[in-house]
């Protein structure tokens, strides 16, 4: 039996969104705020995540890898007991916790849309609610990232071809890759379950995404042979997923313009938004709202 297979006996689509949110208690890159305190960073990002959900009905599995009890307390004071299940892990690691997210969200049947969340993303108001609305009503939606990655505006990435559609109060553009925080239809996730789990066998996120989104564009050497980094990713994409590229379906990954969230790692803040102003505004708003008292830990 695969992990989390017991969730298959639940009713279909009883909530708007199924979420797997993973947390690691150490700082792994230099974040824009709280570089010396991961708990404060997680608290900030989780509070913005809660706000980003709007009125969505959710079911969330929280994967806590080597986390002190204060992290569980933080989630339980932020969300209702019936909304979350906490899974405590011991030194599972990045690749293993992502594989758990894949298994859990592919196996659950409480929602037709699923969301992979990491602990170092900051969200604008109603960001995830907007993603869900777009996924339900937009055209040709398989995956949606909340993060307009700055790599899309650099160097040879500008040569990539994109589709654009207008929905709500923003534009949405196809992109060839993103990180490991994203929304998916459950169908698209199930169809690509084994490819996503190749991350645990040494593939990387960019190569996985390109195998799903690029297909014939992987033959464009103007892009993939232009720099050593792009060539390395291109080679790994073919090495790990050549059968999938040749015979598999092409999927669409969409990103909002402008971004509705940002990875907190420097220098990778999403472009076109003054994020420090957004951080200040959010923290000022939060100061008048009762928050988890962490002073006793």
C-alpha positions in Angstrom: 0.0 0.0 0.0 1.3 3.5 -0.9 1.6 6.1 1.8 -1.7 7.9 2.6 -3.7 5.4 0.5 -6.3 5.2 3.3 -7.5 8.7 2.2 -9.1 7.2 -0.9 -12.2 6.2 0.9 -13.3 9.8 1.5 -15.9 11.6 -0.5 -15.0 13.5 -3.7 -14.7 17.3 -3.6 -15.9 18.0 -0.1 -13.5 21.0 0.1 -12.2 23.5 -2.4 -8.6 22.7 -2.0 -6.4 19.9 -0.5 -3.0 21.2 0.7 0.2 19.6 1.8 2.3 22.1 3.7 5.9 21.2 4.6 8.1 22.8 7.2 11.8 22.5 8.1 12.9 24.4 11.3 16.3 25.7 9.9 17.1 28.5 7.5 18.4 26.9 4.3 18.9 30.1 2.2 19.1 33.8 3.1 15.5 35.1 3.3 14.4 38.7 2.9 13.3 38.8 6.5 14.1 36.9 9.7 17.4 35.4 8.4 18.4 34.4 11.9 15.0 33.1 13.1 13.2 30.4 11.1 10.2 30.3 13.5 9.5 34.0 12.9 9.8 33.5 9.2 7.4 30.5 9.2 5.0 32.5 11.3 5.0 35.4 8.9 4.6 33.2 5.8 1.9 31.0 7.4 -0.1 34.1 8.4 0.1 35.4 4.9 -0.9 32.0 3.6 -4.0 32.0 5.8 -5.0 35.4 4.5 -4.3 34.2 0.9 -6.9 31.5 1.3 -9.8 33.9 1.6 -13.0 32.0 2.1 -11.8 28.7 0.6 -12.8 25.5 2.3 -9.6 23.5 2.9 -8.1 20.2 4.1 -4.4 20.6 5.0 -1.8 18.0 5.9 1.1 19.6 7.7 4.5 17.8 7.3 6.8 18.9 10.2 10.3 17.6 9.7 12.3 17.6 12.9 10.2 20.6 14.2 9.9 21.5 17.9 6.3 21.4 19.3 5.9 25.2 18.9 5.5 24.7 15.1 2.6 22.4 15.6 1.1 24.9 18.1 1.5 27.6 15.5 -0.6 25.6 12.9 -3.2 24.6 15.4 -3.8 28.2 16.6 -3.9 29.4 13.0 -6.4 26.8 11.6 -9.4 24.9 12.9 -8.7 21.3 14.1 -10.9 19.9 11.5 -9.0 21.7 8.7 -5.6 20.1 9.4 -3.8 16.9 10.1 -0.2 17.1 11.5 2.4 14.6 10.4 5.5 14.6 12.5 8.7 13.4 10.8 12.3 12.7 11.9 15.0 14.0 9.5 13.1 13.0 6.4 14.7 15.7 4.2 13.7 17.8 1.3 13.3 15.1 -1.4 11.4 12.7 0.9 9.0 15.3 2.2 8.2 16.4 -1.4 7.6 12.7 -2.3 5.2 12.5 0.7 3.3 15.5 -0.6 3.0 13.9 -4.0 1.6 10.6 -2.6 -0.7 12.4 -0.1 -2.3 14.8 -2.6 -2.5 12.2 -5.4 -4.2 9.7 -3.1 -6.7 12.0 -1.3 -10.2 12.4 -2.8 -11.6 15.3 -0.8 -10.7 17.9 -3.5 -10.2 18.1 -7.2 -7.5 20.8 -6.8 -4.4 20.4 -4.7 -1.7 22.7 -3.5 2.0 22.1 -2.6 3.1 24.6 0.0 6.6 25.3 1.4 7.4 27.3 4.5 9.2 30.3 3.0 6.7 31.9 0.7 4.9 35.1 1.4 1.4 35.7 -0.2 -0.6 38.7 -1.1 -4.3 38.9 0.0 -6.6 36.2 -1.6 -3.6 34.9 -3.6 -4.6 31.3 -3.4 -8.3 32.0 -3.8 -7.4 33.7 -7.1 -5.3 30.7 -8.2 -8.3 28.4 -7.4 -10.7 30.7 -9.3 -8.4 30.7 -12.3 -7.9 26.9 -12.2 -11.7 26.4 -12.2 -12.6 28.9 -14.9 -9.5 29.5 -17.0 -8.7 27.7 -20.2 -6.3 24.7 -20.4 -5.2 24.7 -16.7 -3.1 21.8 -15.5 -0.7 23.6 -13.0 -0.6 27.1 -11.6 2.3 28.7 -9.7 1.7 31.7 -7.5 5.2 32.9 -8.2 6.4 34.9 -11.2 10.0 33.7 -11.1 12.6 36.3 -11.9 14.4 33.8 -14.1 11.7 34.3 -16.7 13.1 37.7 -17.4 16.8 36.8 -17.7 18.9 35.8 -20.6 17.8 33.1 -22.9 14.5 32.5 -21.0 13.3 35.5 -23.0 13.4 33.4 -26.2 10.8 31.0 -24.8 7.3 31.2 -26.3 4.3 31.8 -24.0 0.5 31.8 -24.1 -1.3 34.6 -22.3 -4.9 34.9 -21.1 -6.7 37.5 -19.2 -8.7 36.4 -16.2 -9.9 38.4 -13.2 -7.8 41.5 -12.6 -4.5 40.1 -14.1 -2.8 38.4 -16.9 -1.7 34.7 -16.7 1.2 33.4 -18.7 2.4 29.9 -19.4 5.9 29.2 -18.1 8.3 26.3 -18.6 9.1 25.7 -15.0 8.7 26.8 -11.4 9.8 25.7 -7.9 8.0 23.2 -5.7 5.2 25.4 -4.5 2.3 25.2 -6.9 -1.4 24.3 -7.5 -2.4 21.3 -9.6 -5.5 19.6 -10.8 -5.6 16.2 -9.1 -5.9 14.6 -12.5 -2.7 16.2 -13.8 -0.9 15.3 -10.5 -1.9 11.7 -10.7 -0.9 11.5 -14.4 2.6 12.8 -13.5 3.0 11.2 -10.1 6.0 9.1 -11.0 7.7 12.0 -12.8 7.4 14.2 -9.7 8.7 11.5 -7.5 11.9 11.3 -9.7 12.9 14.3 -7.6 13.8 11.9 -4.9 16.0 9.9 -7.3 18.2 12.9 -8.2 16.2 14.9 -10.7 15.7 18.6 -10.1 12.5 20.7 -10.2 13.4 22.6 -13.4 14.1 19.4 -15.3 10.8 17.8 -14.1 8.8 20.8 -15.1 10.5 21.1 -18.5 9.7 17.4 -19.2 6.0 18.2 -18.8 5.8 21.6 -20.4 8.4 21.9 -23.1 8.3 18.8 -25.4 9.2 20.1 -28.9 10.8 23.2 -27.4 13.5 21.0 -25.8 14.9 20.8 -29.3 15.5 24.6 -29.4 19.3 24.9 -28.9 19.1 28.7 -28.9 17.7 28.3 -25.4 19.1 25.1 -24.0 22.7 25.3 -25.3 23.1 29.0 -24.6 24.6 28.7 -21.1 26.2 25.9 -19.1 23.4 25.9 -16.6 20.7 25.6 -19.2 22.6 22.8 -20.9 23.0 20.9 -17.6 19.2 21.2 -17.0 18.5 20.2 -20.6 20.7 17.1 -20.3 19.2 16.1 -17.0 15.7 16.5 -18.4 16.4 14.1 -21.3 18.4 11.7 -19.1 15.6 11.4 -16.5 12.5 11.7 -18.7 13.3 10.9 -22.4 10.4 8.4 -22.6 8.0 10.9 -21.0 9.1 13.7 -23.3 8.7 11.6 -26.5 5.5 9.8 -25.7 3.8 11.8 -22.9 1.3 14.6 -23.0 2.3 18.2 -22.9 0.9 20.1 -19.9 0.4 23.8 -19.2 1.9 25.5 -16.2 0.6 29.1 -15.6 2.0 32.0 -13.6 0.2 35.3 -12.7 1.4 38.6 -13.9 2.2 40.3 -11.6 3.1 37.7 -9.0 0.7 36.9 -6.1 3.4 35.4 -3.9 7.2 35.4 -3.6 9.8 33.0 -2.5 11.5 34.7 0.4 15.1 33.7 -0.6 17.3 36.4 -1.8 17.9 37.5 -4.6 14.8 35.7 -5.9 11.9 38.0 -4.9 9.3 38.2 -7.6 9.7 41.3 -9.9 7.4 44.3 -10.3 6.3 44.4 -6.7 7.8 46.3 -3.7 7.8 43.4 -1.4 9.3 45.2 1.6 6.4 47.6 1.5 4.1 44.5 1.4 5.9 43.0 4.3 5.6 46.2 6.3 1.9 46.6 5.5 1.1 43.0 6.4 3.0 43.2 9.7 1.3 46.5 10.6 -2.1 44.9 9.9 -1.2 41.8 11.9 -0.1 43.8 14.9 -3.8 44.7 15.5 -4.9 41.1 15.1 -4.4 38.5 17.9 -1.6 36.1 16.9 0.0 33.0 18.4 1.9 33.9 21.6 5.4 32.5 20.9 7.1 34.3 23.8 6.8 31.3 26.1 8.8 29.0 23.9 
